């Protein structure tokens, strides 16, 4: 367990679901996060904006807030394709009035040997997942 890298759940009770049900629910989220990744690579801020809630916030060493995050993402990606480090990807899904997903993953841009780790907090609104918070872990 790594401090700051391991999600912790505090709840009155947990309701576990079966592996097939978890995989089915993860499939729609996987589509959303993959679409976010691919849209970021296109460099189109207007399209990328569709993945974020208006009050999105990011915690990182570099202070960026609100819509400037979109510019930061496009600039950071510089049109490069990014690969998720599958072995480092984890999802944590819960419902407590809202349908929330926390994704923690490593990413490496094509042509590079190392990258950074992100933790993203997504909220389902209707049939769409939207980012409301992100942490750059390293």
N, C-alpha and C positions, 0 to 999 in steps of 0.2 A: 504494500500500500504506500502511495506517495502522497505526502502532504500537499494539498492544493490541486492534486490531479485525480483524486478519487472522490466521486460523488457520494454524498451521505444523505440518506432519507430519514427524516424524523416524522413519524406518523402514529396515530392512535392504533391503527390496524392496517394490515396489508392483505390484499386479495390477489393471490397468485393466479396466473392464467396458464393454460397449456402451451407447450412449445409451438404446435401448429397455429394456435390463435395468435401468439406473439409474433410469429413470422408473417402472418397475414396482415396484422396491424403495422408491422415495421415496413412492409412493402410500399404502402402509400407514402410513408414518411421518407423512405429511401428515394422514391421518385422525386419528392420535393427538394431534398438536399442535393441530389444530383443535378436537378434543374438549376438550382442556385449556383452551384459550382460552374456549370456550363455557361450560364448567363454572365457570370463574372468574367469568364475568359473572353467573351465577345467585346467587352469594353463599353457596353451600352448601359449607361447609368439609368436611363428612363426605364428600361426593362428590369434592371436589377432592383430598382426602387419597389417594384411590386412584391418583393419577398420580405419587405420590412414594414413593421408597424410604425406609425408616425412618431411614437415616443421611444423608439429604439435607443438603447444605450450600450456603450462598450466600455469595458474596463481593460486597460492595457497600459503599458509603460508610456506609450505615445498617446497624449490626450486628444481624442477626437469624439465629437458628439453629433447626433442628429444626421442631417443630410450629408455633412462633410465625410461621414463614414463611407458613403457610396463612392465618392471621389477617391478616397483613400484605398478602398478595395480595388477599384479599376486600375489605379496607379500601381498598387502592389502587384496585381496580376500581370500587368503589362501585356495583355493578350495571350499569355501563356496558358497552356492546359495544365491543370493540377491533378495529381493523383492522390487519393486518400490512402493512407496507410491502413489497410483493412485489419491488420492484426491489432491496431491501436484504436479502432472504432468501437464506441459503445453507445447504446441508447438507454435512456431511463425514461419511462413513460408513466404518467399518472393522471388521474382525474379527481379533482376536488372542486367541482363546479366548472372548472375550465379543463380542457384537454391539452395537456402540456407534455412536451418532449424535450429532454436534454440530450444533446449529442456531443460527445467528446471524441475528437479525432486529430490525427496528425495529417499534415498535408505537405507534399513536395512538388514543386513545379518541375515540368519537363526540363531535362538538361541539368538539374541540380541534384546534389547528393543529400542535402539536408533541408529541413523546412521548419515549420512551427506547429504547435499544438493549439487547438481552439476548443472552447466549450461554448456551444450555442444553445440558447433557450428559445424554443418554438412554441407557438400557441395555435391551435386549430381554430379557424374561424370559418364556419360552414364546412366546405370540403377542402379548404386551402390551409396550408401551414404557413405561418408568418413568424419572422424573427422578431423577438422583443428585447433580447439581451445577449451579449457575447463577451467572453473573456478570452484574451490571448494569454495562454499559459506559458508559452516559451517557444 
